[in-house]
Amino acid sequence: MRLDTFEALAPICPRCLHTDGIEAPLKLASTYQARSDLVWQGMIHCSNTDCWMEFPIIDGIPALVPDPKTFLQNARHHILLRDDLDADLTGLLTDALGQGSELETTRQHLGLYAGSHFSDWVPGEDGAAQIPAILDTGWAEMQQAPDGPAIDLGTSVGRGVWEMAARRPGPVLGADLNFSMLRMAQTLMLEGRVTFPRRRVGIVYDTVEAVLPADRVSDQIDFWALDAMALPFRTGQFATATAVNLVDCISGPTNMIAEASRILAPGARAMLTTPYDWSATVTDPVGWMGGHSQRGVVGGAAEPVLTATLTQYGLNPVAESHDVPWLLNVHARSVMHYALHLVVAERTSGTA
């Protein structure tokens, strides 16, 4: 966690804010270990003496969520996962634990998303990274936003943060709840290179290295563990927000849109993309935007529901694309091809 980012954004206690409506500033209570210019291990406290919630900083990543205990319980595998083992030893562990184990699932997800984010940063390969191309589709409209802090909700392994930092002044924050992905982004930020597992077939993985280009090194960026439905920020604090393929990967998509709108200042802009690839294990079907019943007013169509929801919460759509390609390499012989719905919206001056 960068101290200057923490001080610039001045986060408030998400528990006090979203439970009692109290804006209680968070304070850095302890620094157990520093690394480069980051607080690497430490503790943050709520300043409200009736709360006094403790929020850990682990591997440079602060977990500023309303219920840190539940977050740590759910993320324990990712937090405790070793990253110092040789690739062959990790492969042996994957073999022993088998397909579908927490280790194998984590490796598969990291490979999927790291390839989508960083394939053009792998030396000796000429892959076309998907995330920059997706953001480019709507960036002309995003440039109309005023200067100010930016946030990438559901940042995954973080390429969107580097893309925004290259285009805008001010702090850029990557927010996610997947600790393994945040750790990968943090490693690339700090060390300028990171390895990731790329699935070849079955549970056979190759180790691939991505290298951060020299012109992308930036002290603007940071990565925090945050709940997009309960953000620890004051109203109207951000000038730009992106949420690439998050709408259908969260338990409360409408709550996420409401929160994104709340933290945006009037005139700020947001870019959302989604393939509407709903799963009942993540989002209750009643929360699916369209998609759960052809008997509804829009006949099951998702796109008009998303734009109507944005408008309801004070985000006026100003640009839209319906077939933005997003390719995910499942393994060496399999590619998933999605067509994304992309909307850029401007925060109106009125309240939602």
C-alpha positions as YAML, in Angstrom:
chain: A
units: angstrom
residues:
- id: 1
  name: MET
  ca: [0.00, 0.00, 0.00]
- id: 2
  name: ARG
  ca: [1.43, 3.34, -1.02]
- id: 3
  name: LEU
  ca: [1.23, 5.86, 1.81]
- id: 4
  name: ASP
  ca: [0.71, 8.76, -0.57]
- id: 5
  name: THR
  ca: [-2.25, 6.95, -2.19]
- id: 6
  name: PHE
  ca: [-3.73, 6.17, 1.23]
- id: 7
  name: GLU
  ca: [-3.37, 9.81, 2.26]
- id: 8
  name: ALA
  ca: [-4.70, 11.17, -1.03]
- id: 9
  name: LEU
  ca: [-7.80, 8.97, -1.05]
- id: 10
  name: ALA
  ca: [-8.35, 9.22, 2.73]
- id: 11
  name: PRO
  ca: [-10.53, 6.08, 2.96]
- id: 12
  name: ILE
  ca: [-13.25, 5.77, 5.54]
- id: 13
  name: CYS
  ca: [-14.41, 2.74, 7.48]
- id: 14
  name: PRO
  ca: [-16.62, 0.63, 5.18]
- id: 15
  name: ARG
  ca: [-18.34, -0.98, 8.14]
- id: 16
  name: CYS
  ca: [-19.31, 2.34, 9.76]
- id: 17
  name: LEU
  ca: [-20.32, 3.83, 6.41]
- id: 18
  name: HIS
  ca: [-22.46, 0.99, 5.12]
- id: 19
  name: THR
  ca: [-23.92, -0.11, 8.46]
- id: 20
  name: ASP
  ca: [-24.47, 3.17, 10.31]
- id: 21
  name: GLY
  ca: [-23.90, 5.89, 7.69]
- id: 22
  name: ILE
  ca: [-20.91, 7.25, 9.65]
- id: 23
  name: GLU
  ca: [-17.88, 8.62, 7.80]
- id: 24
  name: ALA
  ca: [-15.12, 7.48, 10.16]
- id: 25
  name: PRO
  ca: [-11.60, 8.06, 8.78]
- id: 26
  name: LEU
  ca: [-9.23, 5.11, 8.65]
- id: 27
  name: LYS
  ca: [-5.80, 5.47, 10.24]
- id: 28
  name: LEU
  ca: [-2.58, 3.55, 9.64]
- id: 29
  name: ALA
  ca: [-2.02, 2.08, 13.11]
- id: 30
  name: SER
  ca: [1.07, -0.12, 12.60]
- id: 31
  name: THR
  ca: [3.70, -0.82, 9.98]
- id: 32
  name: TYR
  ca: [5.26, -4.22, 10.61]
- id: 33
  name: GLN
  ca: [7.25, -4.35, 7.38]
- id: 34
  name: ALA
  ca: [7.96, -1.87, 4.58]
- id: 35
  name: ARG
  ca: [9.14, -2.74, 1.08]
- id: 36
  name: SER
  ca: [10.31, -0.13, -1.38]
- id: 37
  name: ASP
  ca: [7.84, 2.73, -0.82]
- id: 38
  name: LEU
  ca: [4.99, 0.41, 0.25]
- id: 39
  name: VAL
  ca: [3.61, -0.62, 3.61]
- id: 40
  name: TRP
  ca: [4.07, -4.35, 3.07]
- id: 41
  name: GLN
  ca: [2.68, -5.72, 6.34]
- id: 42
  name: GLY
  ca: [0.66, -3.56, 8.69]
- id: 43
  name: MET
  ca: [-2.63, -2.72, 10.33]
- id: 44
  name: ILE
  ca: [-5.24, -0.04, 9.69]
- id: 45
  name: HIS
  ca: [-7.79, 0.98, 12.34]
- id: 46
  name: CYS
  ca: [-11.15, 2.66, 12.20]
- id: 47
  name: SER
  ca: [-10.99, 5.97, 14.11]
- id: 48
  name: ASN
  ca: [-14.52, 5.52, 15.49]
- id: 49
  name: THR
  ca: [-14.00, 4.25, 19.05]
- id: 50
  name: ASP
  ca: [-17.40, 2.51, 18.94]
- id: 51
  name: CYS
  ca: [-16.11, 0.43, 16.02]
- id: 52
  name: TRP
  ca: [-12.29, 0.28, 16.16]
- id: 53
  name: MET
  ca: [-12.30, -2.33, 13.40]
- id: 54
  name: GLU
  ca: [-8.89, -3.68, 12.37]
- id: 55
  name: PHE
  ca: [-8.03, -4.00, 8.67]
- id: 56
  name: PRO
  ca: [-4.89, -5.96, 7.74]
- id: 57
  name: ILE
  ca: [-2.28, -5.04, 5.14]
- id: 58
  name: ILE
  ca: [-0.85, -8.27, 3.70]
- id: 59
  name: ASP
  ca: [1.84, -8.32, 0.99]
- id: 60
  name: GLY
  ca: [1.22, -4.65, 0.33]
- id: 61
  name: ILE
  ca: [-2.55, -5.13, -0.10]
- id: 62
  name: PRO
  ca: [-4.92, -3.54, 2.44]
- id: 63
  name: ALA
  ca: [-8.19, -5.40, 2.95]
- id: 64
  name: LEU
  ca: [-10.69, -2.57, 3.46]
- id: 65
  name: VAL
  ca: [-13.93, -4.53, 3.50]
- id: 66
  name: PRO
  ca: [-16.91, -4.26, 5.89]
- id: 67
  name: ASP
  ca: [-16.23, -7.70, 7.44]
- id: 68
  name: PRO
  ca: [-12.46, -8.43, 7.42]
- id: 69
  name: LYS
  ca: [-12.89, -11.67, 9.36]
- id: 70
  name: THR
  ca: [-15.19, -13.22, 6.74]
- id: 71
  name: PHE
  ca: [-12.96, -11.93, 3.94]
- id: 72
  name: LEU
  ca: [-9.89, -13.55, 5.51]
- id: 73
  name: GLN
  ca: [-11.76, -16.81, 6.02]
- id: 74
  name: ASN
  ca: [-12.91, -16.88, 2.39]
- id: 75
  name: ALA
  ca: [-9.51, -15.81, 1.04]
- id: 76
  name: ARG
  ca: [-7.35, -17.99, 3.28]
- id: 77
  name: HIS
  ca: [-6.21, -20.26, 0.44]
- id: 78
  name: HIS
  ca: [-5.14, -17.29, -1.69]
- id: 79
  name: ILE
  ca: [-3.45, -15.47, 1.19]
- id: 80
  name: LEU
  ca: [-1.51, -18.52, 2.40]
- id: 81
  name: LEU
  ca: [-0.66, -19.83, -1.07]
- id: 82
  name: ARG
  ca: [3.11, -20.13, -1.49]
- id: 83
  name: ASP
  ca: [4.71, -18.41, -4.44]
- id: 84
  name: ASP
  ca: [8.32, -19.38, -3.74]
- id: 85
  name: LEU
  ca: [8.19, -22.99, -4.97]
- id: 86
  name: ASP
  ca: [9.87, -24.11, -8.18]
- id: 87
  name: ALA
  ca: [7.49, -24.60, -11.10]
- id: 88
  name: ASP
  ca: [8.15, -28.37, -11.11]
- id: 89
  name: LEU
  ca: [7.29, -28.65, -7.43]
- id: 90
  name: THR
  ca: [4.13, -26.63, -7.95]
- id: 91
  name: GLY
  ca: [3.29, -28.95, -10.84]
- id: 92
  name: LEU
  ca: [3.78, -31.98, -8.61]
- id: 93
  name: LEU
  ca: [1.44, -30.46, -6.03]
- id: 94
  name: THR
  ca: [-1.13, -29.82, -8.75]
- id: 95
  name: ASP
  ca: [-0.83, -33.45, -9.86]
- id: 96
  name: ALA
  ca: [-1.23, -34.70, -6.30]
- id: 97
  name: LEU
  ca: [-4.19, -32.49, -5.43]
- id: 98
  name: GLY
  ca: [-5.87, -33.11, -8.78]
- id: 99
  name: GLN
  ca: [-8.10, -31.26, -11.17]
- id: 100
  name: GLY
  ca: [-10.62, -29.00, -9.45]
- id: 101
  name: SER
  ca: [-8.51, -28.50, -6.33]
- id: 102
  name: GLU
  ca: [-8.15, -24.97, -4.95]
- id: 103
  name: LEU
  ca: [-4.57, -24.89, -6.21]
- id: 104
  name: GLU
  ca: [-5.42, -26.03, -9.74]
- id: 105
  name: THR
  ca: [-8.44, -23.73, -9.96]
- id: 106
  name: THR
  ca: [-6.36, -20.76, -8.84]
- id: 107
  name: ARG
  ca: [-3.62, -21.56, -11.38]
- id: 108
  name: GLN
  ca: [-6.19, -21.88, -14.15]
- id: 109
  name: HIS
  ca: [-7.86, -18.57, -13.31]
- id: 110
  name: LEU
  ca: [-4.54, -16.74, -12.99]
- id: 111
  name: GLY
  ca: [-3.44, -18.08, -16.37]
- id: 112
  name: LEU
  ca: [-6.73, -17.17, -18.03]
- id: 113
  name: TYR
  ca: [-6.74, -13.59, -16.84]
- id: 114
  name: ALA
  ca: [-2.99, -12.94, -16.97]
- id: 115
  name: GLY
  ca: [-3.01, -13.97, -20.62]
- id: 116
  name: SER
  ca: [-5.91, -11.61, -21.32]
- id: 117
  name: HIS
  ca: [-4.12, -8.76, -19.55]
- id: 118
  name: PHE
  ca: [-0.43, -9.25, -20.30]
- id: 119
  name: SER
  ca: [0.09, -11.37, -23.43]
- id: 120
  name: ASP
  ca: [1.69, -8.40, -25.22]
- id: 121
  name: TRP
  ca: [4.14, -7.99, -22.33]
- id: 122
  name: VAL
  ca: [5.55, -11.53, -22.66]
- id: 123
  name: PRO
  ca: [9.03, -11.27, -24.24]
- id: 124
  name: GLY
  ca: [9.44, -13.23, -27.46]
- id: 125
  name: GLU
  ca: [5.71, -13.49, -28.10]
- id: 126
  name: ASP
  ca: [3.49, -11.24, -30.17]
- id: 127
  name: GLY
  ca: [0.16, -11.84, -28.44]
- id: 128
  name: ALA
  ca: [-2.55, -9.21, -28.51]
- id: 129
  name: ALA
  ca: [-3.72, -8.44, -24.98]
- id: 130
  name: GLN
  ca: [-7.50, -8.17, -24.76]
- id: 131
  name: ILE
  ca: [-7.99, -5.68, -21.93]
- id: 132
  name: PRO
  ca: [-6.24, -2.70, -23.61]
- id: 133
  name: ALA
  ca: [-8.27, -3.28, -26.78]
- id: 134
  name: ILE
  ca: [-11.51, -3.38, -24.79]
- id: 135
  name: LEU
  ca: [-10.70, -0.13, -22.99]
- id: 136
  name: ASP
  ca: [-9.66, 1.55, -26.24]
- id: 137
  name: THR
  ca: [-13.18, 1.01, -27.58]
- id: 138
  name: GLY
  ca: [-14.67, 3.46, -25.13]
- id: 139
  name: TRP
  ca: [-11.72, 5.62, -24.16]
- id: 140
  name: ALA
  ca: [-12.50, 8.60, -26.41]
- id: 141
  name: GLU
  ca: [-15.64, 9.20, -24.35]
- id: 142
  name: MET
  ca: [-13.82, 8.56, -21.07]
- id: 143
  name: GLN
  ca: [-11.33, 11.34, -21.83]
- id: 144
  name: GLN
  ca: [-14.11, 13.88, -21.33]
- id: 145
  name: ALA
  ca: [-14.03, 13.22, -17.56]
- id: 146
  name: PRO
  ca: [-12.46, 15.85, -15.28]
- id: 147
  name: ASP
  ca: [-9.06, 15.27, -13.69]
- id: 148
  name: GLY
  ca: [-9.06, 13.33, -10.46]
- id: 149
  name: PRO
  ca: [-8.60, 9.88, -8.93]
- id: 150
  name: ALA
  ca: [-9.58, 6.82, -10.95]
- id: 151
  name: ILE
  ca: [-10.65, 3.36, -9.84]
- id: 152
  name: ASP
  ca: [-10.79, 0.03, -11.68]
- id: 153
  name: LEU
  ca: [-13.46, -2.13, -10.04]
- id: 154
  name: GLY
  ca: [-12.89, -5.85, -10.44]
- id: 155
  name: THR
  ca: [-9.35, -5.11, -11.58]
- id: 156
  name: SER
  ca: [-8.32, -8.79, -11.70]
- id: 157
  name: VAL
  ca: [-4.53, -8.79, -12.36]
- id: 158
  name: GLY
  ca: [-4.55, -5.09, -13.04]
- id: 159
  name: ARG
  ca: [-3.90, -4.20, -16.68]
- id: 160
  name: GLY
  ca: [-6.74, -1.67, -16.62]
- id: 161
  name: VAL
  ca: [-4.92, 0.27, -13.91]
- id: 162
  name: TRP
  ca: [-1.79, 0.63, -16.04]
- id: 163
  name: GLU
  ca: [-3.91, 1.66, -19.01]
- id: 164
  name: MET
  ca: [-5.65, 4.40, -17.04]
- id: 165
  name: ALA
  ca: [-2.40, 5.61, -15.45]
- id: 166
  name: ALA
  ca: [-0.93, 6.03, -18.95]
- id: 167
  name: ARG
  ca: [-3.90, 8.19, -19.95]
- id: 168
  name: ARG
  ca: [-4.79, 10.21, -16.85]
- id: 169
  name: PRO
  ca: [-3.09, 12.20, -14.07]
- id: 170
  name: GLY
  ca: [-3.67, 11.42, -10.41]
- id: 171
  name: PRO
  ca: [-3.89, 8.20, -8.40]
- id: 172
  name: VAL
  ca: [-5.32, 5.08, -10.04]
- id: 173
  name: LEU
  ca: [-6.58, 2.31, -7.78]
- id: 174
  name: GLY
  ca: [-7.18, -1.32, -8.69]
- id: 175
  name: ALA
  ca: [-9.88, -2.96, -6.55]
- id: 176
  name: ASP
  ca: [-10.77, -6.64, -6.32]
- id: 177
  name: LEU
  ca: [-11.55, -9.36, -3.78]
- id: 178
  name: ASN
  ca: [-9.38, -12.05, -5.41]
- id: 179
  name: PHE
  ca: [-6.20, -11.90, -3.36]
- id: 180
  name: SER
  ca: [-4.13, -14.05, -5.73]
- id: 181
  name: MET
  ca: [-4.86, -11.72, -8.62]
- id: 182
  name: LEU
  ca: [-4.12, -8.63, -6.54]
- id: 183
  name: ARG
  ca: [-0.84, -10.20, -5.43]
- id: 184
  name: MET
  ca: [0.14, -10.82, -9.07]
- id: 185
  name: ALA
  ca: [-0.62, -7.19, -9.95]
- id: 186
  name: GLN
  ca: [1.30, -5.98, -6.91]
- id: 187
  name: THR
  ca: [4.32, -8.11, -7.83]
- id: 188
  name: LEU
  ca: [4.40, -6.72, -11.37]
- id: 189
  name: MET
  ca: [4.10, -3.18, -10.02]
- id: 190
  name: LEU
  ca: [6.90, -3.62, -7.50]
- id: 191
  name: GLU
  ca: [9.35, -5.87, -9.34]
- id: 192
  name: GLY
  ca: [8.61, -5.01, -12.97]
- id: 193
  name: ARG
  ca: [8.05, -8.64, -13.89]
- id: 194
  name: VAL
  ca: [5.84, -11.51, -12.84]
- id: 195
  name: THR
  ca: [5.41, -15.18, -13.78]
- id: 196
  name: PHE
  ca: [2.09, -16.86, -14.33]
- id: 197
  name: PRO
  ca: [0.94, -20.40, -15.18]
- id: 198
  name: ARG
  ca: [-0.43, -20.90, -18.68]
- id: 199
  name: ARG
  ca: [-2.47, -24.06, -19.15]
- id: 200
  name: ARG
  ca: [-1.30, -26.24, -22.01]
- id: 201
  name: VAL
  ca: [-3.68, -29.21, -21.56]
- id: 202
  name: GLY
  ca: [-5.36, -30.98, -18.64]
- id: 203
  name: ILE
  ca: [-3.39, -29.97, -15.55]
- id: 204
  name: VAL
  ca: [-0.15, -29.35, -17.47]
- id: 205
  name: TYR
  ca: [0.96, -25.73, -17.15]
- id: 206
  name: ASP
  ca: [3.85, -23.77, -18.63]
- id: 207
  name: THR
  ca: [5.45, -20.95, -16.69]
- id: 208
  name: VAL
  ca: [5.32, -17.64, -18.56]
- id: 209
  name: GLU
  ca: [6.89, -14.31, -17.58]
- id: 210
  name: ALA
  ca: [5.41, -10.89, -18.25]
- id: 211
  name: VAL
  ca: [7.69, -7.84, -18.12]
- id: 212
  name: LEU
  ca: [6.41, -4.34, -17.38]
- id: 213
  name: PRO
  ca: [7.53, -1.95, -20.14]
- id: 214
  name: ALA
  ca: [9.81, 0.83, -18.92]
- id: 215
  name: ASP
  ca: [7.34, 3.50, -20.01]
- id: 216
  name: ARG
  ca: [4.59, 1.95, -17.85]
- id: 217
  name: VAL
  ca: [6.45, 2.21, -14.53]
- id: 218
  name: SER
  ca: [4.30, 4.55, -12.45]
- id: 219
  name: ASP
  ca: [3.94, 5.71, -8.87]
- id: 220
  name: GLN
  ca: [0.28, 6.60, -9.56]
- id: 221
  name: ILE
  ca: [-1.04, 3.07, -9.10]
- id: 222
  name: ASP
  ca: [-1.92, 0.86, -6.17]
- id: 223
  name: PHE
  ca: [-3.99, -2.26, -5.52]
- id: 224
  name: TRP
  ca: [-6.43, -2.76, -2.63]
- id: 225
  name: ALA
  ca: [-8.80, -5.54, -1.61]
- id: 226
  name: LEU
  ca: [-12.22, -3.86, -1.72]
- id: 227
  name: ASP
  ca: [-15.85, -4.91, -2.02]
- id: 228
  name: ALA
  ca: [-17.30, -3.10, -5.05]
- id: 229
  name: MET
  ca: [-20.70, -3.13, -3.32]
- id: 230
  name: ALA
  ca: [-19.39, -1.43, -0.15]
- id: 231
  name: LEU
  ca: [-16.53, 0.91, -1.04]
- id: 232
  name: PRO
  ca: [-14.60, 2.77, 1.70]
- id: 233
  name: PHE
  ca: [-14.78, 6.22, 0.08]
- id: 234
  name: ARG
  ca: [-16.69, 9.44, 0.48]
- id: 235
  name: THR
  ca: [-19.40, 10.41, -2.00]
- id: 236
  name: GLY
  ca: [-18.20, 12.10, -5.18]
- id: 237
  name: GLN
  ca: [-14.51, 11.32, -4.67]
- id: 238
  name: PHE
  ca: [-13.54, 9.85, -8.07]
- id: 239
  name: ALA
  ca: [-13.39, 11.26, -11.60]
- id: 240
  name: THR
  ca: [-13.20, 7.96, -13.48]
- id: 241
  name: ALA
  ca: [-14.32, 4.38, -12.86]
- id: 242
  name: THR
  ca: [-14.08, 1.25, -14.97]
- id: 243
  name: ALA
  ca: [-15.67, -2.14, -14.36]
- id: 244
  name: VAL
  ca: [-14.55, -4.55, -17.07]
- id: 245
  name: ASN
  ca: [-16.62, -7.75, -17.02]
- id: 246
  name: LEU
  ca: [-17.68, -7.33, -13.39]
- id: 247
  name: VAL
  ca: [-21.46, -6.91, -13.72]
- id: 248
  name: ASP
  ca: [-22.10, -10.64, -14.17]
- id: 249
  name: CYS
  ca: [-19.39, -11.75, -11.69]
- id: 250
  name: ILE
  ca: [-20.78, -10.20, -8.51]
- id: 251
  name: SER
  ca: [-23.60, -11.09, -6.14]
- id: 252
  name: GLY
  ca: [-25.26, -7.68, -6.40]
- id: 253
  name: PRO
  ca: [-24.75, -6.03, -9.80]
- id: 254
  name: THR
  ca: [-27.31, -3.30, -9.07]
- id: 255
  name: ASN
  ca: [-25.63, -2.57, -5.72]
- id: 256
  name: MET
  ca: [-22.28, -2.30, -7.49]
- id: 257
  name: ILE
  ca: [-23.67, 0.24, -9.97]
- id: 258
  name: ALA
  ca: [-25.20, 2.25, -7.13]
- id: 259
  name: GLU
  ca: [-21.85, 2.31, -5.31]
- id: 260
  name: ALA
  ca: [-19.92, 3.26, -8.44]
- id: 261
  name: SER
  ca: [-22.32, 6.14, -8.99]
- id: 262
  name: ARG
  ca: [-22.06, 7.24, -5.35]
- id: 263
  name: ILE
  ca: [-18.27, 7.61, -5.39]
- id: 264
  name: LEU
  ca: [-18.22, 9.49, -8.73]
- id: 265
  name: ALA
  ca: [-18.25, 13.27, -8.86]
- id: 266
  name: PRO
  ca: [-20.66, 15.17, -11.16]
- id: 267
  name: GLY
  ca: [-19.22, 15.06, -14.66]
- id: 268
  name: ALA
  ca: [-17.19, 11.94, -13.88]
- id: 269
  name: ARG
  ca: [-17.38, 9.03, -16.29]
- id: 270
  name: ALA
  ca: [-17.70, 5.28, -15.90]
- id: 271
  name: MET
  ca: [-17.08, 2.48, -18.40]
- id: 272
  name: LEU
  ca: [-18.74, -0.90, -17.85]
- id: 273
  name: THR
  ca: [-18.45, -4.01, -19.99]
- id: 274
  name: THR
  ca: [-20.11, -7.40, -19.60]
- id: 275
  name: PRO
  ca: [-20.88, -10.54, -21.61]
- id: 276
  name: TYR
  ca: [-23.87, -11.28, -19.32]
- id: 277
  name: ASP
  ca: [-22.41, -14.71, -18.62]
- id: 278
  name: TRP
  ca: [-24.58, -15.23, -15.53]
- id: 279
  name: SER
  ca: [-24.03, -18.00, -13.01]
- id: 280
  name: ALA
  ca: [-26.44, -18.85, -10.21]
- id: 281
  name: THR
  ca: [-23.47, -19.77, -7.99]
- id: 282
  name: VAL
  ca: [-22.40, -16.10, -8.07]
- id: 283
  name: THR
  ca: [-25.57, -14.06, -8.64]
- id: 284
  name: ASP
  ca: [-29.08, -15.10, -7.64]
- id: 285
  name: PRO
  ca: [-31.11, -15.32, -10.87]
- id: 286
  name: VAL
  ca: [-33.53, -12.65, -9.65]
- id: 287
  name: GLY
  ca: [-30.56, -10.25, -9.78]
- id: 288
  name: TRP
  ca: [-29.67, -11.04, -13.38]
- id: 289
  name: MET
  ca: [-30.24, -8.03, -15.63]
- id: 290
  name: GLY
  ca: [-32.68, -9.54, -18.08]
- id: 291
  name: GLY
  ca: [-31.57, -13.09, -18.72]
- id: 292
  name: HIS
  ca: [-33.75, -14.85, -16.16]
- id: 293
  name: SER
  ca: [-37.16, -14.68, -17.82]
- id: 294
  name: GLN
  ca: [-38.38, -14.11, -21.37]
- id: 295
  name: ARG
  ca: [-41.76, -13.18, -19.87]
- id: 296
  name: GLY
  ca: [-40.48, -9.85, -18.56]
- id: 297
  name: VAL
  ca: [-41.13, -6.44, -20.10]
- id: 298
  name: VAL
  ca: [-37.93, -6.59, -22.19]
- id: 299
  name: GLY
  ca: [-38.31, -10.29, -23.05]
- id: 300
  name: GLY
  ca: [-35.17, -11.37, -21.24]
- id: 301
  name: ALA
  ca: [-32.89, -8.81, -22.94]
- id: 302
  name: ALA
  ca: [-30.06, -7.65, -20.69]
- id: 303
  name: GLU
  ca: [-28.83, -4.53, -22.48]
- id: 304
  name: PRO
  ca: [-31.84, -2.25, -21.84]
- id: 305
  name: VAL
  ca: [-31.91, -3.32, -18.20]
- id: 306
  name: LEU
  ca: [-28.26, -2.30, -17.73]
- id: 307
  name: THR
  ca: [-28.74, 1.10, -19.34]
- id: 308
  name: ALA
  ca: [-31.95, 1.69, -17.37]
- id: 309
  name: THR
  ca: [-30.17, 0.76, -14.13]
- id: 310
  name: LEU
  ca: [-27.32, 3.14, -14.89]
- id: 311
  name: THR
  ca: [-29.81, 5.94, -15.54]
- id: 312
  name: GLN
  ca: [-31.73, 5.13, -12.36]
- id: 313
  name: TYR
  ca: [-28.56, 5.68, -10.33]
- id: 314
  name: GLY
  ca: [-27.53, 8.94, -11.96]
- id: 315
  name: LEU
  ca: [-25.24, 7.57, -14.68]
- id: 316
  name: ASN
  ca: [-26.31, 8.88, -18.07]
- id: 317
  name: PRO
  ca: [-25.16, 6.62, -20.97]
- id: 318
  name: VAL
  ca: [-23.20, 8.62, -23.57]
- id: 319
  name: ALA
  ca: [-21.70, 5.82, -25.70]
- id: 320
  name: GLU
  ca: [-22.46, 2.17, -26.30]
- id: 321
  name: SER
  ca: [-21.03, -0.83, -28.21]
- id: 322
  name: HIS
  ca: [-22.74, -4.21, -28.38]
- id: 323
  name: ASP
  ca: [-20.17, -6.62, -29.80]
- id: 324
  name: VAL
  ca: [-16.74, -5.83, -28.34]
- id: 325
  name: PRO
  ca: [-14.66, -9.03, -28.63]
- id: 326
  name: TRP
  ca: [-13.05, -10.64, -25.58]
- id: 327
  name: LEU
  ca: [-11.07, -13.86, -26.04]
- id: 328
  name: LEU
  ca: [-9.91, -16.08, -23.18]
- id: 329
  name: ASN
  ca: [-7.39, -18.86, -23.88]
- id: 330
  name: VAL
  ca: [-8.67, -21.81, -21.84]
- id: 331
  name: HIS
  ca: [-5.76, -23.98, -22.95]
- id: 332
  name: ALA
  ca: [-3.56, -24.44, -26.00]
- id: 333
  name: ARG
  ca: [-6.42, -25.84, -28.08]
- id: 334
  name: SER
  ca: [-9.38, -23.93, -26.68]
- id: 335
  name: VAL
  ca: [-10.45, -20.29, -26.81]
- id: 336
  name: MET
  ca: [-13.63, -18.79, -25.33]
- id: 337
  name: HIS
  ca: [-14.95, -15.92, -27.46]
- id: 338
  name: TYR
  ca: [-17.30, -13.43, -25.82]
- id: 339
  name: ALA
  ca: [-19.11, -10.44, -27.32]
- id: 340
  name: LEU
  ca: [-19.17, -7.70, -24.69]
- id: 341
  name: HIS
  ca: [-21.75, -5.00, -24.16]
- id: 342
  name: LEU
  ca: [-19.84, -1.78, -23.39]
- id: 343
  name: VAL
  ca: [-21.42, 1.37, -21.97]
- id: 344
  name: VAL
  ca: [-19.77, 4.68, -21.10]
- id: 345
  name: ALA
  ca: [-21.87, 6.83, -18.77]
- id: 346
  name: GLU
  ca: [-21.53, 10.29, -17.26]
- id: 347
  name: ARG
  ca: [-22.40, 11.03, -13.64]
- id: 348
  name: THR
  ca: [-25.16, 13.61, -13.60]
- id: 349
  name: SER
  ca: [-25.26, 16.47, -11.09]
- id: 350
  name: GLY
  ca: [-28.40, 15.16, -9.42]
- id: 351
  name: THR
  ca: [-28.50, 12.47, -6.76]
- id: 352
  name: ALA
  ca: [-29.54, 8.94, -7.56]
...
